[in-house]
Amino acid sequence: MPNTTVDSPSYEKVLEPDLIEALLREICIVFANGNSFCARLIAVRYNEELWFESKSGQKWMVQRKAVTGIRPLHKAPGRQ
């Protein structure tokens, strides 16, 4: 009898949405590298780089693994 366990729908890998990508174009409060800042998230590249832009137009990149917290500026934590 062939093993059909791997063919079972319950064993399929479920792709979860990237919660950080949902924040694109939002002004965010970011905690990274022991600091915090407020900037607009403008891009997520290679699933590793988070690109931000300040209100003066300055752009910079933060490694995703360095981010310990991120949330939209105009939404309280835990609220939709």
N, C-alpha and C positions, 0 to 999 in steps of 0.2 A: 504494500500500500504506500503510495507516495506521500511525502510530508507536505501538506498544504498550509502549514502554519504561517509561513512567510507570505503567502498569498492572501491572508486574512486582512480585511480592511482595518481591523483594530491594530494591526502592526505597521500600518503605513505611517511614514513620517509626516506629521502635521506641521505645516509651515505657519509659524506665528508671525504676525505683522511686526515690523521694526518700529518700536514705540518712539525712538528718537527721530526717525524719518517723518513721523506724524507731526513733529514740531517744526518742520521746514517752514521758513518764512515767518516764524513766530519770534518775538523778542523773548529771550529766555534768561533766567538766572541760572548760572552754571557754577558748579563747585568742581575744581580740578587743580591738581598739583598744589594742594594746600591753600589755594586762593579762591576767591569768588569774583565773578564779573557778570555784567548784564550786556547782552548783545543779541543781534538777530542771527539765527542759524540759517545760513544760506546754501549749504551743500553738505551732503554725506558722500564721501568718495571712498571707493574700495572697501566699504564697510568698516574702515579703520580711522579715517580722517573726518573730523568735524570742522567745517569752515564757518567762521563767524564774521560779522561785519558790525563795526561800531556806528554810532549815529554820525560820526565825523567822516565815515567812509573807509576807515582803516580795516583791513582784512587780515585774518590770521587763522592758523590751523592748530587744533588740539587733538592729540591722539585719543581715540575713543576710550582706550583702557585707562587713561589718566582721569577721566570724568567720574567723579564719585556721586554726583547728583546733578539733575537738570530738570527744570520745570518752566512752564510758560509764565511770564511776568504777570499777566492779568488774570490768572486763575490760581486760586488758593490750592495748596497741596491737598490731595484727596478729593477734590471737587471736579466735576465735569463741566 
